[in-house]
Amino acid sequence: MHLLLPLLASVLLICGLILIKRAGDLYSDNSCFKTASEGSAGSVRTIGSITPMFLTNTMSAVVFSCLWVLGGDGQPAHMLWQPAIIAALFTSGLVSTYLAIGHGDVSIATPVLGVKVLLVAVMLTLFFGHQLPGTVWIAAILAMIGIGVIQWTGRIEAKRVVLTITFALMAAISFATFDVLVQHWAGAWGAGRFLPIVYWIVGGLSCVLIPWVKFDVIRDPRVGRLLLLGSLLVALQACCITVAVAVFADAAKINVVYTLRGLWGVLLAWAAAKIWGGSEAHLSQQVMVTRVAGAALLTAAVVLVILSTK
C-alpha cells in the first residue's frame, strides 16, 4: 500500500509543474511590448526559477510541519548537519527542475528526471550494501528504456533540448542522493522529527531569496493563482515521496513507481497544450504512438515492482 504514495506524488508533481509553466507563459505573453520610438519588440520578462522556488519551499515548510505529530527520538544538536545536507540537496534539485522547465517543456524534462530511479538503485547497492531483488533492477532498466522511448522523438530546438536535459539530469542526481540519505538517516531521528527539521531549514534558506522574489507576479490575479496552486502541488508531492522513503525505507521500489511521472508529463502536458496552447499540442501521431510504447514499458516496470513486494 505504501507504493500509492509515490503514485500520488507522480501525478501531483506533473500537475504542479504544468500550472507553474502555464503561469510563466502567461506572464511572458503579458510582458511583451514594443517601444514607442523604435517600434520593435522589447525585452520579454520571465518569472524565472526564484519566485516558484521560494513559494514551493515556503509551502513545504508549512506542509511538513504537520508531520511533527508522527513523533520520533530526535538527535543531539550536533547532528543537525544531516538535515542541513538533505535540505541543500532538495533545494538544489528544485532549482534544477524549475530551470529545466523554464528552458524547455514539461514533456521533455519529466522523462529525463526518471534517470533518478537507476541512480537510487546504484547508490543503494554501491554505497550502502543493499541487495536489491533482480526484479527491481529489471524494472529500473525497463523504466529507463521507457523514459528514453517516450522522449525519442519530438520537434524542438536542439539548444533547448540540451539545456533542459542538462538541468533535468542535475535535478535527478540531487533528488536521488536526497532519497538515499533520507532512507539512511531518517530512522534514527524518526520521520516526525527529521522531515520537519529538514524543511524548516529549506524554508529558512529561502528567506535569502526574498529580495529577488517577484511579488507583482503573485499579486496578478491570473498568473498568481496558477503559480500558488502549482507551488502547493509540488510541495504536497514532496511530502508524499519523502514520507514514503523515510517511513518505509524502500527507496528503490518507490522510485520505480514514481517514474510514472514521465508518462503523466507527456499525457497531461499534451492535454494542457491542447487547451492553452504550446509545443506539445503539435505532436504528430507517430510521436504519440512512440510515446505510448514508452508508457507501456513504464507500466510494465511498475507492475514488476508491485509483484515483487511481499
N, C-alpha and C positions, 0 to 999 in steps of 0.2 A: 504493500500500500504506500510505502514511502516514496515510490517512484512516481506517484501522482504529483508530488511537489515540483520536481523538475519539469514535468509535462505542463503544469500550470505556468511555471516560470517561463517556459519557451514561448507560450502564447502572449503572456503579459509583456515580455521584452519586445517582441516584434510590434505589437500594438503601440507600445510607448515610443519606439523609435520612429514609427511611421508618423505619429502625431507630431513629434519633435521636428522631423524632416518637413512635414507639411507647414508647420509654424515658420520654419526658416524660409521656405519657398514664398509664403505669403509676405513675410517681412521684406524679402528681396524684391518682390514684384512691386510692392508699395513704395520702395525707396529708390526706384529708377527715376531719373529725371534728366531733363535737358536744360543746359544753361541758356538764359535768355539771349546772351550776347553771342554765344558760339553756335547755338542751335544743334549741338552734338550731344551724344549720350554722356551723361555724367557718371560719377562713380556709383557703384552698386554696393550698398551696405549688406552685411550678413549678420545673423545672430552670433555666429561663431560657436565655440565649444564652452566658453567660460560660463555664460548665463545658464544653459541647461545643466551643466555640471554642478554649479552652485545650488540650483534648485533641487536636483536629484540627491545631492549629498545632504542637504538640509532636511529634506523629507525622509531620507534614510535614517538620519539620527533620531527623528521622531518615531518612525515606524519600529526601529529596533529597540527603542526604549521600552516598548511594550513587552519585550521578551524577558525583562528583568524578573517577571513573576515565575519564570521557569527555574530560577534559583541556581545554585552551584557553590562549590567550595571556594572559588576565587583563588588568587595567588598573591604573594607579597608584592609591594610596590616596585621592587627592583626588577620584577618580571614584566613590567609594562612595555618593555621593548618588543615583546611578542605581538600584542595587539597593535602596536605602533607600526611594525613591519607589515602586518596584514592590512592596516588602513592605507599605507602608502601604496601597496600593490593594487588595492581596489581603486584608489584614485587614479593611478597610472593607467589601469585598464579602462576606466570610464573615459578618461581624456582621449585615449587612443580610439575608443569606439565612436565617440562623437566626432573626432577628426575624420574617421573613416566614412561616416555617413554624410559628413559635411562636404567631402571631396568627391563622393560618388553616390551610388544608390543603395538603398537598404537591401535590395535583392543581390547586390554584389558583396556587400560587407558581411552579412549574416552567414552565408555559407562558408566563407573563409574563416570566420570565428570558430567554426566547427572543428578546426585543427586542434582545438583545446582538448578534445576527447582523447586523442592519441598522446598528446603531451602529458596529460594526467596519468594515463596508464604507464607511460615510460618512466615518469618521475617516481611513481609509487614503487615500481619494480627496481629501478636503479638505486634510489636514494634511501628507501625505507624498507627494502627487502620483502615487499608484499608478493605473494604468489597468486597471481590472478588466474582464474579459470580460463581454459582455452577459448571458451565461447565468448568471453569478454574481449579477448584480443581479436577474434574473428569479427565480432560486432563492431569493434573500433575501426578495423580495416574496411568493412562494408560501409560504415558511416563516412569514412574519408573518401571512398570511391564515389559514394552517392553525392557528397558535397561537391566533388570535382565535376561530376556529370551535370549537376544542377546548374553550375556556372560555366559549363564548357563553351556555350555559345551566347551570343547577345551582341548588339551593336552599341558600342560606347567608345569614347575616345581612349586611346592607349594610355595617355598620361593619367587620366582619371582612374583607370583600372589599376595602374601601378601604385598610385598614391593610396587608393582605397585598400588594396591588398596589403600594402606595407603597414598601414595603421591597424588594419584588422589583425594581422599576424602579431603585432606588438601587443594588442589587447588580449589575444589568445594566450600569449606567453605569460602576461601579468595575471590573468584570471586563473590559468592552470596552476601557477605557483601559489596563488591565493587559496584555491581549493585544497591543494595538497597540505599546505601548512595549517589551514583551519582544521582539517581532519586530524593532523598530528598533534596540534596544541590545545584544541578546544576541550578535550576530555578532562584534562587536569583542572581547568578553570570551571567547567560547567557552561553549557551553552547560554544559560541565563545570565551569566556574568561576562563571559568572553565577548560575545557578539555585541551587546550594548556598548561596552567599552570601546570596541573597535570602531563603531560608527559614531560614537561621541568624538573620538579623535578625528574621524573623517569630517564631521561637521565643524569641529574646531579649525582644522586645516583650511576648510573652505572659506572661513571668515577673511582670510588674506585676499580673497578674490573680490570682495565687495566693491572696491574702487573701480573695477572693470566690469561689474555686472550691469547689463543694460536694463535698468528698471523701467524705462519707457516701453520696452518690448512687453514686459509683464503687464503693464497697465493698459496696453492696447486690447480692446475687447475681443477681437477675433484671434489675434496671434497669442495673446496671453492665456486664454482658456486652453488652447491646444498645447501650449508649452507646459503649463502647470499640470494638466492631466497626463501628458506624456511622461513628464518627470516623475509623477507619482507612480505610474505603472512600472517604470524602470526601477524605482525604489522597492516596490512590492515584489517584483520578480527577484531582486537581490535578496530579499528576506526569505523567499521560498527556497531558492537554491542554496543559500548559506545555511539555513536551518537544517535542510536535508543532509548536507555534508557534515555539519557539526554534530548533529544528534545521532545520525545513523552510520557515520563513518564508512560510507560506501561510495566514495567519490568517483571511482571508475564507472560503475553502472549508472550512477546518477547522471554523469556527463554524457553517456551514450544516449539516454532518453532526452537529455537537454539539447542534443544536436538536431532535434526536430524543429528547432527554431530556424534552421536553414530552409526547411520546407515551408513553414509559415512565412518566412521572409520573402519567398518567391510568390506564393499564392496571395497573401494579404497585401503585399506591395503592389502586385498586379491589379488586384481589385480596387485598391485605393487610387491607383493611377487612372483606372477607368472612370472613377468618379471625379477626381480632382485634376487629372492630367499628370503627365510625367513620362519618362522614357520607357518605363515598364509597360505602358499601355500599348506600345507599338511592337511588342514581341511577336514574331511570326509563329505560325502553327508548328513548324519544325522545332523551334526553340522550346515551345511549351511541351511538345511530346518528349523531347530530350530531358527536360526538367522533371517531367512526371516519372520517367525511368529512374532518374536520380532519387526522386522521392520514394520510389518503391524500394530502393536499396536502403535508404534511411529507415523505412518502416521495418524492413527485414532485420536490420541491426537492433532496433528497439525490441522486437519480438524475441530475438535471441537472448537479450539481456533479461527480459521478463521471465522467459522459460528457465533461465539459469538461476533465478532467485529461489532460494529454498524457503 
